[in-house]
Amino acid sequence: MASGGKNIKYKKSLIGPNAPEYLKLAADDVGLKETTAMGNSNPVVEDYIQVVTGKKADARSTPWCAYWVGAKLEEKGMPSTKSGMARSYLNWGTKVEEEDWQQGDIIVFWRGRTNDGVTGHVGFLIAWDEDSVIVLGGNQGDQVCFQDFSKAKILGVRRPRAITKSRTIKAALAATASEVAKPAVDAIPDPTSIQNHVEKAQEAVSAVQPVIDTIGAWKPYIKLGFSLITVALALLIVYYRMEDASQKGRT
C-alpha cells in the first residue's frame, strides 16, 4: 500500500477532455481492488503484473503501482520500464519541470517516513496546487484511486517521448510473451540462409561431379595399377634379399 496521503473519492470528471488516451484508460480502473470479493488475489491486477514481467504474481503480496502504470502505458502503445520498481520511471521518458507539468505526466515519490533511496510510489499526475498533488495510481490503499500527496515527497515527473500503436490488454500480454520468447526465436537459423547454404553445397557437388565420374570410370585400371605396383615391390624385395644372401656367401 502506498503512503503519503489519504484516498479521496474524486470523480473521473477530473480527467480533462484533452488528457492523454492512456490516462483516460487508466481512469476506467478507478475502484479496482487487489482482492476479489472472496479475498483472493484479483486476476485483473495479476494480468497487469504479467504484462510487465511476463509472469503473474499474487497482487496481495506484490507492490503493484509500477506494474499498473506500465500496463496502462503499454495498452496504449507506449513502452514501460518493464520493472516493478517505482523509481525505475525516474529514467523513463523525458524530465518535466513543474512549470511545464501536464495532466497525465508520470510522477514518482519516495515513501515512508524517510527517503531510503530505494522504495517509492508512481502514478499519473492529475492536479496540483502550491503544496500538494492529486495522483491517480494503483496500490493506493490496495486499489486504483485518486490520492493526494505532499510535494515534498516528489522525486521527479516524467513524460513519454512518443506514442505508437494502441492495443488491448490481451495484445499487451501477447507482446510480453513474444519478448520473453525472442532470444530462443532469434537462435533459430533463418530459413533463407539455410536454403542458400544448401544451394551452394549442391553447386559444389555439381562442380566436382565430372571428376568423380571420371575416377569411377578409371577405377578398374587404377586397381590394376596398384596391383602391378605391389607385385613389382614384392619382386624387388625378393631380389635384394637374394642379392644380400649372395654377398654374405662370398664372404
N, C-alpha and C positions, 0 to 999 in steps of 0.2 A: 504493500500500500504506500502510495506516495504521500509525502508530508509537505507542509509548507503553507497550508491554508485550509479553508473549510469548503465543503461541497456546497454549491449554490444551484438552486433549481432555475437556472436561466432557461429561457426559451430558445428554440432554434432560430427565432427571428433575429437573434444577434448576428447570424451569418448573413452578410450583405449579398445583394444580387450579383455583385462583381467579384465575389470571393472565388478563389481557385476551385476548380472542379473537385480536386481531391479533398478539400475542406468540406464541401457540401456532402460528399460521400461519407466523410468521417462523422458528420453531424447525424447521419442516419443511424449511427451506432449508440447514440445517447441512451443510457439506460441499460446497455448490455453489461451483464454482470459476469464475473469469472466462475460463478457456480450456477448450476441449474436449480430448479425448484426442489429437487431431491437432494441438493447439496453436493452433487458430483461436479467434476471439472467440466466447464462449458465447452462443448466441441467446437463452437464457433471461434472462441478465443484460441483453442488448440490449433485450428486451421490457420489463424493469423501467425502463430508461432512457427508453424510449418512452412509458411510462405518465405520466412526469413532464414530459418535454419535448415530446412529440408526434412525435419522430423518434428513430430508432435511432442508436447510436454504438458504435464499437469498444470493447468492455469492457477490452481490454488497455491502451489508452492513455487511458482515462477514469476519473478518480476517482469511483467509483460508490457510496460508502457512503450519501450522502444520497438518491440515486435509489432505492436498495434500501429504505431506511426509508420513503420516500414511497410506493413501490409497495405495500408491506405495509399501510400505513395505508389507502390508497385501496381496496385489495381488501376491506377490512372497513368501508368506507363512511365513512371519515374524510378530511377534506381534508389534503393535504400542503402544503408550501410552494411546490411546483412549481419547485423550484430544486435545482441540483446542489451548491450551497454548503452545507457542513455547518453553518456559523454562521447560516444562514437560520432554523434552528429555535430560535434564541435569542429570536425574536419570534413564535413559534408557540405556540398553546395558552395555558396558564397556568403561571406560575412556581411551582416547588415547592421549599420549603426542606428541608434534609437530614432534619430530624426528621419530615417527612411523606413521605419518599420511599416509593415502592411499586415492586414488580417490574413492568416494562413501561413505566415512565416513559422519556421521551426524554432522553438525556444527550449533551451537547456538550463536546468538548475542544479545546484548542489542540494543535497537533502540531509536531514538530520540536524543535530544541534551544532555541529561544526563541519566545515568543509574538509573531508578526509582525502580529497584528491582522486577518489575512485567512484563512489556511488553518486547517483544523480537521478534526475527525472526529466523526461522530454515530452513535449506535446505541441499543439498548434496554438499560436498566438491569436487571441480573439479581440481583446480590447485592453486598454491601459490608461492609467492616469499618472499623476505625479509620483505616487508611492507603490502602486501595485499593478498587477496584470491579471487578466482573466484568460485562462488556458482551457482548451478542450483536449482532454487526454484520456488515455486508458490507464487502468490500475490506479485510479484516483478514488480511494475508498472502495477498492476492489471492483470498480466498474468504470464505464466510459461516462464522463460527465464534464460539466464546466466547473472550474475551481479557481479561486483567487490565490495569488502568490505574491509575496513581497518582492519588489525589485532588487532588494539587497542580495537575494539568492541567485540572481541570474548569472549564468556563466557565459552565455552567448546566444545570439539569434542568427539563424541561417536561412537562406532561400535557395530553392532548387535552381540549377543552371538552365535546364531545358526539360521540355515535356515531349515524350514520344507518343506511343500509341496506347490508348486506354484498353483495359482488359478486365474480365471478371475475376473473382477470387479463385475460381477453378482454373482459369488460364494462368493466373499468377502461380498457383501451386504446380501446374504442369511445367511452367518455365523453370521453377526452382528445381524440380526433379530432373529436368533436362540439364541444368548446370551441374548438378551433382554427378550425373552420368557422363558428362562431357569428356573427362580425362580418359575413360575407358573407350568411348566412341572415337576419340582422336587417335587412339592407339591402333585402330583397325586400318589396314592399308587401303589407300584409295583404289577402288576397282579399276579406274582408268590407268593408274600407274602399273597395276598388276598386269593388265592387258598389254601394255607397252612392253613390259619385260618378256612376256610370253612371245609376242611377235618378234622381238629381237632374237630370242633364242631359236625360234623357227627359222629366221633368216640365216643365222649362223650354221644351223644344221644343213640347210639347203646349199650353203656355200661350200661345205666340205663333202657333200654327198657324192659328187663325181669322184673325189679321191677315194672315198670309202668303197664306191662301186668298182673302181679300178683295182684296188687292193683285193677286193673279193674275187675279181676275175683272174688275178695272177696268183691266188692263194695256192693252187696245186704246185705251180712252178717254184714258188717260194719255199714250200715244204720240201720239194725235191732238192733244191739248192742247199738247204740246211742239212739234209741227209747226206749229200755228197761231201759237204764240208766236214761233217762229223766222221765220215769214213776216211777222208784224207788225213784228218788229225790222228785218227787211230793208227793208220798205216805209218805215219810219221813217227809216232811214239814207239811203235814196234821196231822201226828201222834204227832209231837212235839207241834203243836198248840192245839190239843185236850188235850195233857198232861198238857200244860200250863194252859188251861182253868180249868181243873180239880183241879189243885193245888190252883188256885185262889178261887174256890168254897169252898174248905175246910177251907180256912181262912176267 
